[in-house]
Protein backbone atom coordinates (compact mmCIF):
# COMPACT_ATOMS: atom_id res chain seq x y z
CA UNK A 1 0.00 0.00 0.00
CA UNK A 2 1.13 3.48 -0.82
CA UNK A 3 2.38 5.67 1.98
CA UNK A 4 0.28 8.64 2.89
CA UNK A 5 2.24 11.77 2.36
CA UNK A 6 3.53 11.32 -1.13
CA UNK A 7 0.39 10.48 -3.15
CA UNK A 8 -2.17 13.15 -3.95
CA UNK A 9 -5.72 12.86 -5.19
CA UNK A 10 -7.89 15.68 -6.46
CA UNK A 11 -11.66 15.47 -6.10
CA UNK A 12 -13.86 17.96 -7.95
CA UNK A 13 -17.62 18.09 -7.43
CA UNK A 14 -19.83 21.16 -7.40
CA UNK A 15 -21.71 19.67 -4.46
CA UNK A 16 -19.83 20.09 -1.15
CA UNK A 17 -21.73 17.14 0.28
CA UNK A 18 -19.79 14.91 -2.10
CA UNK A 19 -16.39 16.53 -1.61
CA UNK A 20 -16.80 16.46 2.17
CA UNK A 21 -17.74 12.78 2.07
CA UNK A 22 -14.78 12.00 -0.15
CA UNK A 23 -12.43 13.97 2.07
CA UNK A 24 -13.45 11.93 5.12
CA UNK A 25 -13.66 8.60 3.33
CA UNK A 26 -10.37 8.81 1.46
CA UNK A 27 -8.52 10.31 4.39
CA UNK A 28 -9.68 7.44 6.59
CA UNK A 29 -9.71 4.51 4.18
CA UNK A 30 -7.29 5.19 1.40
CA UNK A 31 -4.25 6.70 3.14
CA UNK A 32 -4.13 9.36 0.46
CA UNK A 33 -3.72 13.10 0.58
CA UNK A 34 -6.97 14.54 -0.66
CA UNK A 35 -7.55 17.98 -2.14
CA UNK A 36 -11.18 18.78 -2.85
CA UNK A 37 -12.66 21.56 -4.98
CA UNK A 38 -16.16 22.71 -5.80
CA UNK A 39 -15.24 24.85 -8.83
CA UNK A 40 -13.40 23.60 -11.94
CA UNK A 41 -11.34 26.80 -12.17
CA UNK A 42 -10.01 26.37 -8.63
CA UNK A 43 -9.15 22.76 -9.38
CA UNK A 44 -7.35 23.72 -12.61
CA UNK A 45 -5.37 26.36 -10.75
CA UNK A 46 -4.16 23.80 -8.22
CA UNK A 47 -2.67 21.71 -11.06
CA UNK A 48 0.07 24.35 -11.29
CA UNK A 49 1.02 23.86 -7.63
CA UNK A 50 1.04 20.11 -7.33
CA UNK A 51 1.29 16.91 -9.32
CA UNK A 52 -1.67 14.59 -8.68
CA UNK A 53 -1.68 10.85 -9.06
CA UNK A 54 -5.47 10.72 -9.45
CA UNK A 55 -8.12 13.27 -10.42
CA UNK A 56 -11.77 12.47 -9.75
CA UNK A 57 -14.36 14.75 -11.33
CA UNK A 58 -18.11 15.11 -11.29
CA UNK A 59 -19.78 15.21 -14.72
CA UNK A 60 -22.40 17.96 -14.61
CA UNK A 61 -21.03 21.19 -13.15
CA UNK A 62 -21.74 24.85 -13.82
CA UNK A 63 -19.22 26.40 -16.21
CA UNK A 64 -17.42 23.28 -17.37
CA UNK A 65 -18.41 19.65 -17.61
CA UNK A 66 -16.33 16.82 -16.22
CA UNK A 67 -15.12 15.62 -19.62
CA UNK A 68 -13.79 19.06 -20.54
CA UNK A 69 -12.13 19.39 -17.16
CA UNK A 70 -10.43 15.99 -17.41
CA UNK A 71 -9.21 16.88 -20.93
CA UNK A 72 -7.47 19.92 -19.43
CA UNK A 73 -6.00 17.73 -16.72
CA UNK A 74 -4.62 15.37 -19.35
CA UNK A 75 -2.98 18.31 -21.16
CA UNK A 76 -1.30 19.55 -17.98
CA UNK A 77 -0.52 16.28 -16.22
CA UNK A 78 -0.67 13.49 -18.81
CA UNK A 79 0.35 10.72 -16.42
CA UNK A 80 -2.47 11.38 -13.96
CA UNK A 81 -5.20 8.71 -13.73
CA UNK A 82 -8.53 10.33 -14.60
CA UNK A 83 -11.83 9.18 -13.10
CA UNK A 84 -15.35 10.42 -13.85
CA UNK A 85 -17.92 10.23 -11.08
CA UNK A 86 -21.39 10.91 -12.38
CA UNK A 87 -24.97 10.96 -11.21
CA UNK A 88 -26.12 10.44 -14.79
CA UNK A 89 -25.99 6.83 -15.80
CA UNK A 90 -25.52 7.67 -19.43
CA UNK A 91 -23.58 5.26 -21.63
CA UNK A 92 -23.03 7.76 -24.43
CA UNK A 93 -21.35 10.23 -22.11
CA UNK A 94 -19.29 7.45 -20.59
CA UNK A 95 -18.00 6.46 -24.03
CA UNK A 96 -17.35 10.12 -24.89
CA UNK A 97 -15.43 10.55 -21.66
CA UNK A 98 -13.34 7.45 -22.21
CA UNK A 99 -12.45 8.50 -25.75
CA UNK A 100 -11.93 12.22 -25.23
CA UNK A 101 -10.42 12.40 -21.80
CA UNK A 102 -8.62 9.05 -21.79
CA UNK A 103 -10.58 7.91 -18.78
CA UNK A 104 -9.11 5.41 -16.34
CA UNK A 105 -12.45 4.60 -14.69
CA UNK A 106 -16.11 5.59 -14.74
CA UNK A 107 -18.16 5.63 -11.52
CA UNK A 108 -21.85 6.08 -11.08
CA UNK A 109 -23.35 7.70 -8.01
CA UNK A 110 -24.14 6.26 -5.58
CA UNK A 111 -20.76 4.57 -5.48
CA UNK A 112 -19.52 1.64 -3.46
CA UNK A 113 -16.84 2.71 -0.95
CA UNK A 114 -14.80 -0.44 -1.11
CA UNK A 115 -14.71 -0.53 -4.87
CA UNK A 116 -13.92 3.17 -5.06
CA UNK A 117 -10.99 2.84 -2.67
CA UNK A 118 -9.68 -0.16 -4.56
CA UNK A 119 -9.94 1.60 -7.91
CA UNK A 120 -8.27 4.70 -6.48
CA UNK A 121 -5.35 2.67 -5.16
CA UNK A 122 -4.93 1.02 -8.53
CA UNK A 123 -5.16 4.42 -10.18
CA UNK A 124 -2.43 5.80 -7.90
CA UNK A 125 -0.29 2.77 -8.65
CA UNK A 126 -0.79 3.22 -12.36
CA UNK A 127 0.14 6.88 -12.22
CA UNK A 128 3.28 6.11 -10.21
CA UNK A 129 4.30 3.37 -12.60
CA UNK A 130 3.76 5.65 -15.57
CA UNK A 131 5.83 8.33 -13.90
CA UNK A 132 8.54 5.87 -12.99
CA UNK A 133 8.58 4.69 -16.56
CA UNK A 134 8.77 8.27 -17.74
CA UNK A 135 11.68 9.04 -15.48
CA UNK A 136 13.48 5.82 -16.46
CA UNK A 137 12.91 6.72 -20.08
CA UNK A 138 14.25 10.20 -19.46
CA UNK A 139 17.25 8.72 -17.69
CA UNK A 140 17.80 6.33 -20.57
CA UNK A 141 17.61 9.17 -23.05
CA UNK A 142 20.05 11.15 -20.89
CA UNK A 143 22.47 8.20 -20.68
CA UNK A 144 22.07 7.61 -24.38
CA UNK A 145 22.99 11.23 -24.95
CA UNK A 146 25.99 10.98 -22.60
CA UNK A 147 27.08 7.80 -24.35
CA UNK A 148 26.79 9.50 -27.68
CA UNK A 149 28.86 12.37 -26.37
CA UNK A 150 31.44 10.01 -24.96
CA UNK A 151 31.61 8.15 -28.27
CA UNK A 152 32.08 11.43 -30.12
CA UNK A 153 34.88 12.47 -27.76
CA UNK A 154 36.48 9.04 -28.03
CA UNK A 155 36.37 9.17 -31.80
CA UNK A 156 37.90 12.63 -31.72
CA UNK A 157 40.65 11.45 -29.38
CA UNK A 158 41.49 8.41 -31.51
CA UNK A 159 41.43 10.19 -34.83
CA UNK B 1 -145.92 26.16 -55.87
CA UNK B 2 -144.59 22.67 -55.50
CA UNK B 3 -145.32 21.76 -59.09
CA UNK B 4 -143.67 24.87 -60.40
CA UNK B 5 -140.66 24.23 -58.13
CA UNK B 6 -140.38 20.67 -59.49
CA UNK B 7 -140.67 21.90 -63.04
CA UNK B 8 -138.06 24.51 -62.39
CA UNK B 9 -135.79 21.97 -60.75
CA UNK B 10 -136.29 19.56 -63.66
CA UNK B 11 -135.48 22.17 -66.23
CA UNK B 12 -132.42 23.16 -64.16
CA UNK B 13 -131.32 19.55 -64.01
CA UNK B 14 -132.02 19.16 -67.75
CA UNK B 15 -129.83 22.12 -68.50
CA UNK B 16 -127.10 20.79 -66.17
CA UNK B 17 -127.18 17.43 -67.95
CA UNK B 18 -127.27 19.22 -71.26
CA UNK B 19 -124.13 21.19 -70.36
CA UNK B 20 -122.15 18.18 -69.08
CA UNK B 21 -119.00 17.58 -71.13
CA UNK B 22 -119.63 13.82 -70.86
CA UNK B 23 -122.07 12.03 -73.07
CA UNK B 24 -125.29 11.16 -71.19
CA UNK B 25 -128.13 9.08 -72.67
CA UNK B 26 -131.27 7.63 -71.24
CA UNK B 27 -132.06 4.34 -72.92
CA UNK B 28 -135.43 2.62 -72.86
CA UNK B 29 -135.95 -1.05 -72.18
CA UNK B 30 -135.94 -1.63 -75.91
CA UNK B 31 -132.55 -0.03 -76.18
CA UNK B 32 -133.70 3.04 -77.94
CA UNK B 33 -132.43 6.42 -76.95
CA UNK B 34 -135.03 8.32 -74.97
CA UNK B 35 -132.95 11.35 -74.12
CA UNK B 36 -129.44 12.56 -74.91
CA UNK B 37 -127.43 15.63 -74.14
CA UNK B 38 -125.31 17.79 -76.42
CA UNK B 39 -122.15 15.78 -75.86
CA UNK B 40 -123.99 12.60 -76.79
CA UNK B 41 -125.33 14.20 -79.86
CA UNK B 42 -121.88 15.44 -80.75
CA UNK B 43 -120.41 11.97 -80.52
CA UNK B 44 -123.16 10.89 -82.87
CA UNK B 45 -125.41 7.90 -82.58
CA UNK B 46 -123.55 6.25 -85.36
CA UNK B 47 -120.22 7.09 -84.03
CA UNK B 48 -120.92 5.20 -80.88
CA UNK B 49 -123.64 2.95 -82.13
CA UNK B 50 -121.17 0.38 -83.37
CA UNK B 51 -119.75 -0.03 -79.92
CA UNK B 52 -122.81 -1.57 -78.53
CA UNK B 53 -124.72 -2.47 -81.59
CA UNK B 54 -126.47 0.81 -82.35
CA UNK B 55 -127.10 2.09 -78.89
CA UNK B 56 -127.27 -1.23 -77.13
CA UNK B 57 -130.35 -2.51 -78.93
CA UNK B 58 -128.45 -5.05 -80.97
CA UNK B 59 -125.71 -7.51 -80.19
CA UNK B 60 -122.25 -6.24 -81.12
CA UNK B 61 -119.26 -8.46 -82.04
CA UNK B 62 -117.07 -6.50 -79.63
CA UNK B 63 -119.69 -6.90 -76.92
CA UNK B 64 -120.43 -10.59 -76.69
CA UNK B 65 -122.94 -10.10 -73.96
CA UNK B 66 -124.87 -6.90 -74.24
CA UNK B 67 -124.33 -5.08 -71.00
CA UNK B 68 -127.57 -3.15 -71.39
CA UNK B 69 -129.58 -6.35 -70.94
CA UNK B 70 -127.55 -7.23 -67.82
CA UNK B 71 -128.48 -3.90 -66.27
CA UNK B 72 -132.13 -4.16 -67.33
CA UNK B 73 -132.58 -7.70 -66.12
CA UNK B 74 -130.54 -7.64 -62.97
CA UNK B 75 -130.62 -3.99 -61.96
CA UNK B 76 -126.81 -3.80 -61.64
CA UNK B 77 -124.59 -0.82 -61.92
CA UNK B 78 -121.83 -1.43 -64.48
CA UNK B 79 -118.70 0.41 -65.46
CA UNK B 80 -116.05 -0.46 -68.02
CA UNK B 81 -113.60 1.07 -70.38
CA UNK B 82 -113.61 0.94 -74.13
CA UNK B 83 -110.88 1.93 -76.49
CA UNK B 84 -111.90 3.89 -79.51
CA UNK B 85 -109.49 3.64 -82.38
CA UNK B 86 -109.37 6.98 -84.10
CA UNK B 87 -107.24 5.59 -86.87
CA UNK B 88 -104.26 7.73 -85.95
CA UNK B 89 -101.42 6.78 -83.61
CA UNK B 90 -103.26 7.71 -80.45
CA UNK B 91 -106.48 6.16 -79.38
CA UNK B 92 -109.06 7.45 -76.95
CA UNK B 93 -110.26 5.58 -73.97
CA UNK B 94 -113.80 5.98 -72.74
CA UNK B 95 -115.28 5.06 -69.44
CA UNK B 96 -118.80 3.72 -69.94
CA UNK B 97 -121.20 3.67 -67.03
CA UNK B 98 -124.61 2.04 -67.11
CA UNK B 99 -126.92 2.57 -64.18
CA UNK B 100 -130.50 1.37 -63.79
CA UNK B 101 -133.36 3.90 -63.55
CA UNK B 102 -136.26 2.65 -61.46
CA UNK B 103 -139.88 3.69 -61.25
CA UNK B 104 -141.76 4.16 -58.00
CA UNK B 105 -142.29 0.36 -57.82
CA UNK B 106 -138.60 -0.28 -58.04
CA UNK B 107 -138.77 -1.80 -61.48
CA UNK B 108 -136.01 -0.94 -63.89
CA UNK B 109 -137.67 1.11 -66.59
CA UNK B 110 -134.65 2.66 -68.26
CA UNK B 111 -130.83 2.72 -68.25
CA UNK B 112 -128.69 5.81 -67.86
CA UNK B 113 -125.58 5.60 -70.01
CA UNK B 114 -122.69 7.93 -69.37
CA UNK B 115 -119.55 8.02 -71.46
CA UNK B 116 -116.58 9.95 -70.32
CA UNK B 117 -113.31 10.55 -72.06
CA UNK B 118 -110.92 8.77 -69.68
CA UNK B 119 -107.76 9.25 -71.74
CA UNK B 120 -106.44 12.00 -69.52
CA UNK B 121 -107.39 10.17 -66.35
CA UNK B 122 -105.80 6.99 -67.58
CA UNK B 123 -102.66 8.66 -68.70
CA UNK B 124 -102.54 10.36 -65.32
CA UNK B 125 -103.11 6.99 -63.76
CA UNK B 126 -100.36 5.48 -65.87
CA UNK B 127 -98.17 8.39 -65.04
CA UNK B 128 -98.91 7.93 -61.36
CA UNK B 129 -98.25 4.20 -61.60
CA UNK B 130 -94.96 4.75 -63.36
CA UNK B 131 -94.10 7.38 -60.79
CA UNK B 132 -95.01 5.00 -58.04
CA UNK B 133 -92.86 2.32 -59.64
CA UNK B 134 -90.04 4.78 -60.02
CA UNK B 135 -90.42 5.79 -56.39
CA UNK B 136 -90.44 2.20 -55.39
CA UNK B 137 -87.24 1.61 -57.31
CA UNK B 138 -85.74 4.71 -55.80
CA UNK B 139 -86.89 3.62 -52.41
CA UNK B 140 -85.22 0.26 -52.76
CA UNK B 141 -82.12 2.02 -54.02
CA UNK B 142 -82.39 4.35 -51.05
CA UNK B 143 -82.74 1.44 -48.69
CA UNK B 144 -79.67 -0.09 -50.29
CA UNK B 145 -77.91 3.21 -49.76
CA UNK B 146 -79.23 3.34 -46.24
CA UNK B 147 -77.80 -0.10 -45.57
CA UNK B 148 -74.51 0.98 -47.04
CA UNK B 149 -74.64 4.08 -44.86
CA UNK B 150 -75.35 1.98 -41.80
CA UNK B 151 -72.35 -0.18 -42.63
CA UNK B 152 -70.20 2.89 -43.13
CA UNK B 153 -71.44 4.34 -39.90
CA UNK B 154 -70.52 1.12 -38.15
CA UNK B 155 -67.08 1.20 -39.72
CA UNK B 156 -66.68 4.83 -38.74
CA UNK B 157 -67.75 4.03 -35.23
CA UNK B 158 -65.17 1.27 -35.03
CA UNK B 159 -62.54 3.59 -36.45
CA UNK B 160 -63.53 6.28 -33.99
CA UNK B 161 -63.21 3.76 -31.19
CA UNK B 162 -59.76 2.80 -32.43
CA UNK B 163 -58.86 6.46 -32.76
CA UNK B 164 -60.02 7.15 -29.22
CA UNK B 165 -58.03 4.19 -28.05
CA UNK B 166 -54.89 5.36 -29.81
CA UNK B 167 -55.52 8.87 -28.50
CA UNK B 168 -55.76 7.48 -25.01
CA UNK B 169 -52.60 5.53 -25.72
CA UNK B 170 -50.89 8.70 -26.95
CA UNK B 171 -52.04 10.62 -23.91
CA UNK B 172 -50.75 7.78 -21.78
CA UNK B 173 -47.43 7.84 -23.64
CA UNK B 174 -47.21 11.63 -23.25
CA UNK B 175 -47.93 11.39 -19.57
CA UNK B 176 -45.46 8.56 -19.29
CA UNK B 177 -42.87 10.61 -21.15
CA UNK B 178 -43.36 13.57 -18.82
CA UNK B 179 -43.37 11.29 -15.81
CA UNK B 180 -40.19 9.59 -17.00
CA UNK B 181 -38.41 12.92 -17.41
CA UNK B 182 -39.58 13.99 -14.00
CA UNK B 183 -38.55 10.71 -12.42
CA UNK B 184 -35.15 10.85 -14.13
CA UNK B 185 -34.51 14.36 -12.88
CA UNK B 186 -35.66 13.57 -9.35
CA UNK B 187 -33.59 10.39 -9.35
CA UNK B 188 -30.56 12.36 -10.45
CA UNK B 189 -31.09 15.00 -7.79
CA UNK B 190 -31.44 12.36 -5.11
CA UNK B 191 -28.43 10.45 -6.39
CA UNK B 192 -25.77 12.85 -5.21
CA UNK B 193 -26.88 13.28 -1.59
CA UNK B 194 -27.74 9.59 -1.48
CA UNK B 195 -24.25 8.73 -2.67
CA UNK B 196 -22.80 10.83 0.12
CA UNK B 197 -25.19 9.27 2.62
CA UNK B 198 -24.44 5.68 1.59
CA UNK B 199 -20.73 6.30 1.59
CA UNK B 200 -20.78 8.01 4.99
CA UNK B 201 -23.05 5.40 6.56
CA UNK B 202 -20.75 2.69 5.23
CA UNK B 203 -17.70 4.45 6.64
CA UNK B 204 -19.42 4.81 10.02
CA UNK B 205 -20.29 1.12 10.04
CA UNK B 206 -16.61 0.38 9.44
CA UNK B 207 -15.44 2.88 12.04
CA UNK B 208 -17.47 1.56 14.96
CA UNK B 209 -15.52 -1.74 15.36
CA UNK B 210 -12.28 0.23 15.01
CA UNK B 211 -13.37 2.41 17.89
CA UNK B 212 -14.16 -0.69 19.90
CA UNK B 213 -10.74 -2.12 19.12
CA UNK B 214 -9.15 1.18 20.09
CA UNK B 215 -10.83 1.00 23.47
CA UNK B 216 -9.50 -2.49 24.10
CA UNK B 217 -7.09 -2.61 26.95
CA UNK B 218 -8.12 0.82 28.11
CA UNK B 219 -8.96 0.83 31.77
CA UNK B 220 -11.06 3.29 33.57
CA UNK B 221 -14.45 3.78 35.06
CA UNK B 222 -15.89 5.39 31.93
CA UNK B 223 -14.93 2.62 29.49
CA UNK B 224 -18.20 0.77 30.22
CA UNK B 225 -20.22 3.82 29.38
CA UNK B 226 -18.14 4.36 26.26
CA UNK B 227 -18.82 0.80 25.10
CA UNK B 228 -22.55 1.15 25.78
CA UNK B 229 -22.79 4.38 23.83
CA UNK B 230 -20.78 2.79 21.06
CA UNK B 231 -23.43 0.06 20.82
CA UNK B 232 -26.16 2.68 20.49
CA UNK B 233 -24.14 4.36 17.77
CA UNK B 234 -23.60 1.04 16.01
CA UNK B 235 -27.32 0.20 15.97
CA UNK B 236 -28.28 3.64 14.73
CA UNK B 237 -25.66 3.58 12.03
CA UNK B 238 -26.84 0.19 10.84
CA UNK B 239 -30.41 1.50 10.58
CA UNK B 240 -29.08 4.49 8.70
CA UNK B 241 -27.16 2.26 6.29
CA UNK B 242 -30.18 -0.03 5.77
CA UNK B 243 -32.43 2.94 5.11
CA UNK B 244 -29.96 4.44 2.64
CA UNK B 245 -29.67 1.10 0.84
CA UNK B 246 -33.44 0.88 0.59
CA UNK B 247 -33.57 4.35 -0.95
CA UNK B 248 -30.90 3.18 -3.36
CA UNK B 249 -33.10 0.21 -4.36
CA UNK B 250 -36.11 2.43 -4.93
CA UNK B 251 -33.98 4.81 -6.92
CA UNK B 252 -32.68 1.98 -9.08
CA UNK B 253 -36.26 1.00 -9.93
CA UNK B 254 -37.17 4.61 -10.64
CA UNK B 255 -34.21 4.98 -12.97
CA UNK B 256 -35.17 1.79 -14.75
CA UNK B 257 -38.71 3.15 -14.99
CA UNK B 258 -37.45 6.23 -16.81
CA UNK B 259 -34.82 4.57 -19.00
CA UNK B 260 -36.55 1.51 -20.39
CA UNK B 261 -35.99 2.26 -24.05
CA UNK B 262 -32.21 2.13 -23.84
CA UNK B 263 -31.81 -1.63 -23.90
CA UNK B 264 -31.97 -3.47 -27.23
CA UNK B 265 -34.59 -6.07 -28.17
CA UNK B 266 -33.41 -9.62 -28.58
CA UNK B 267 -34.83 -13.12 -28.74
CA UNK B 268 -35.00 -14.48 -25.24
CA UNK B 269 -36.02 -17.64 -23.44
CA UNK B 270 -38.45 -16.45 -20.76
CA UNK B 271 -38.02 -19.70 -18.81
CA UNK B 272 -34.35 -18.88 -18.39
CA UNK B 273 -35.31 -15.40 -17.19
CA UNK B 274 -37.86 -16.79 -14.72
CA UNK B 275 -35.42 -19.39 -13.40
CA UNK B 276 -32.58 -16.96 -12.82
CA UNK B 277 -34.95 -14.49 -11.18
CA UNK B 278 -36.25 -17.18 -8.82
CA UNK B 279 -32.64 -18.06 -8.02
CA UNK B 280 -31.88 -14.42 -7.18
CA UNK B 281 -34.88 -14.34 -4.84
CA UNK B 282 -34.07 -17.64 -3.18
CA UNK B 283 -32.98 -15.96 0.06
CA UNK B 284 -36.21 -13.97 0.25
CA UNK B 285 -38.46 -16.94 -0.44
CA UNK B 286 -36.72 -19.15 2.15
CA UNK B 287 -38.40 -22.36 3.23
CA UNK B 288 -41.78 -20.87 3.98
CA UNK B 289 -42.66 -20.32 0.33
CA UNK B 290 -42.65 -23.11 -2.22
CA UNK B 291 -42.24 -22.34 -5.90
CA UNK B 292 -44.23 -24.51 -8.32
CA UNK B 293 -43.19 -24.25 -11.94
CA UNK B 294 -45.68 -25.31 -14.58
CA UNK B 295 -43.85 -24.45 -17.77
CA UNK B 296 -45.45 -25.08 -21.15
CA UNK B 297 -43.87 -25.21 -24.58
CA UNK B 298 -43.14 -21.59 -25.45
CA UNK B 299 -41.13 -20.03 -28.27
CA UNK B 300 -38.39 -17.48 -27.68
CA UNK B 301 -39.80 -13.99 -27.27
CA UNK B 302 -38.33 -10.86 -28.83
CA UNK B 303 -38.01 -8.57 -25.84
CA UNK B 304 -35.70 -6.57 -23.61
CA UNK B 305 -34.44 -9.38 -21.39
CA UNK B 306 -33.37 -7.17 -18.47
CA UNK B 307 -36.69 -5.38 -18.43
CA UNK B 308 -38.63 -8.67 -18.57
CA UNK B 309 -36.57 -10.10 -15.74
CA UNK B 310 -37.19 -6.95 -13.73
CA UNK B 311 -40.93 -7.38 -14.32
CA UNK B 312 -40.79 -11.03 -13.21
CA UNK B 313 -38.69 -10.03 -10.21
CA UNK B 314 -41.25 -7.43 -9.13
CA UNK B 315 -44.16 -9.84 -9.61
CA UNK B 316 -42.37 -12.57 -7.66
CA UNK B 317 -41.44 -10.15 -4.88
CA UNK B 318 -45.02 -8.97 -4.78
CA UNK B 319 -46.23 -12.55 -4.56
CA UNK B 320 -43.76 -13.37 -1.79
CA UNK B 321 -44.80 -10.30 0.17
CA UNK B 322 -48.47 -11.22 -0.15
CA UNK B 323 -47.84 -14.50 1.67
CA UNK B 324 -47.86 -14.36 5.46
CA UNK B 325 -46.36 -17.50 6.87
CA UNK B 326 -46.26 -20.52 4.60
CA UNK B 327 -47.54 -20.54 1.06
CA UNK B 328 -46.89 -21.19 -2.57
CA UNK B 329 -45.95 -19.23 -5.66
CA UNK B 330 -47.20 -20.83 -8.86
CA UNK B 331 -45.63 -19.96 -12.16
CA UNK B 332 -47.24 -21.14 -15.38
CA UNK B 333 -46.31 -20.42 -18.99
CA UNK B 334 -48.05 -21.25 -22.23
CA UNK B 335 -48.15 -20.36 -25.91
CA UNK B 336 -51.40 -18.76 -27.12
CA UNK B 337 -51.61 -17.63 -30.74
CA UNK B 338 -48.97 -14.97 -31.26
CA UNK B 339 -48.49 -14.44 -27.54
CA UNK B 340 -46.70 -16.05 -24.67
CA UNK B 341 -48.63 -16.05 -21.41
CA UNK B 342 -46.81 -15.99 -18.07
CA UNK B 343 -48.89 -16.41 -14.94
CA UNK B 344 -47.49 -15.72 -11.51
CA UNK B 345 -49.89 -16.62 -8.74
CA UNK B 346 -49.64 -16.74 -4.97
CA UNK B 347 -51.62 -18.27 -2.15
CA UNK B 348 -51.41 -15.02 -0.24
CA UNK B 349 -53.88 -12.65 1.32
CA UNK B 350 -55.40 -11.39 -1.94
CA UNK B 351 -56.19 -7.86 -3.01
CA UNK B 352 -59.52 -6.16 -2.25
CA UNK B 353 -61.68 -5.49 -5.31
CA UNK B 354 -61.46 -1.70 -4.99
CA UNK B 355 -57.69 -1.86 -4.87
CA UNK B 356 -57.39 -4.17 -7.89
CA UNK B 357 -58.01 -1.36 -10.36
CA UNK B 358 -55.19 0.70 -8.92
CA UNK B 359 -52.44 -1.85 -8.40
CA UNK B 360 -50.60 -0.74 -11.54
CA UNK B 361 -50.70 2.96 -10.71
CA UNK B 362 -47.42 4.56 -9.82
CA UNK B 363 -47.38 5.28 -6.12
CA UNK B 364 -50.21 2.92 -5.20
CA UNK B 365 -49.34 0.53 -2.42
CA UNK B 366 -51.18 -1.56 0.13
CA UNK B 367 -48.00 -2.00 2.09
CA UNK B 368 -47.71 1.56 3.29
CA UNK B 369 -45.03 1.70 5.95
CA UNK B 370 -43.89 -1.84 5.23
CA UNK B 371 -41.53 -1.22 2.38
CA UNK B 372 -44.08 -0.66 -0.36
CA UNK B 373 -42.87 2.08 -2.65
CA UNK B 374 -45.69 1.79 -5.17
CA UNK B 375 -43.19 1.46 -7.99
CA UNK B 376 -42.89 -2.30 -8.44
CA UNK B 377 -46.19 -3.10 -10.17
CA UNK B 378 -46.26 0.23 -12.02
CA UNK B 379 -42.91 -0.74 -13.47
CA UNK B 380 -44.29 -4.17 -14.44
CA UNK B 381 -47.16 -2.44 -16.21
CA UNK B 382 -44.79 -0.04 -17.92
CA UNK B 383 -42.46 -2.80 -19.08
CA UNK B 384 -45.29 -4.98 -20.40
CA UNK B 385 -46.83 -2.05 -22.24
CA UNK B 386 -43.45 -1.17 -23.73
CA UNK B 387 -43.50 -4.67 -25.17
CA UNK B 388 -47.03 -4.10 -26.52
CA UNK B 389 -48.24 -6.76 -24.14
CA UNK B 390 -50.89 -6.78 -21.44
CA UNK B 391 -50.89 -7.54 -17.77
CA UNK B 392 -54.04 -8.59 -15.93
CA UNK B 393 -54.69 -9.32 -12.32
CA UNK B 394 -57.25 -11.52 -10.66
CA UNK B 395 -57.56 -11.90 -6.92
CA UNK B 396 -59.72 -13.43 -4.22
CA UNK B 397 -59.42 -12.24 -0.66
CA UNK B 398 -57.84 -14.88 1.51
CA UNK B 399 -57.20 -17.14 -1.49
CA UNK B 400 -54.49 -15.37 -3.40
CA UNK B 401 -53.67 -13.30 -6.44
CA UNK B 402 -52.62 -14.17 -9.97
CA UNK B 403 -50.92 -11.82 -12.39
CA UNK B 404 -51.16 -12.77 -16.05
CA UNK B 405 -48.62 -11.26 -18.42
CA UNK B 406 -49.18 -11.56 -22.17
CA UNK B 407 -46.20 -10.76 -24.35
CA UNK B 408 -46.25 -10.75 -28.15
CA UNK B 409 -43.69 -13.19 -29.54
CA UNK B 410 -42.56 -10.85 -32.33
CA UNK B 411 -40.78 -7.53 -31.96
CA UNK B 412 -43.39 -4.88 -31.17
CA UNK B 413 -41.98 -2.64 -33.91
CA UNK B 414 -42.93 -5.27 -36.51
CA UNK B 415 -46.45 -4.84 -37.75
CA UNK B 416 -47.22 -1.80 -35.66
Interface residues (C-beta under 8 A of the other chain):
Chain A: X13 X15 X17 X18 X20 X21 X22 X24 X25 X28 X29 X87 X88 X89 X91 X109 X110 X111 X113 X116
Chain B: X188 X191 X192 X193 X194 X195 X196 X197 X198 X199 X200 X202 X203 X206 X207 X248 X255 X259 X262
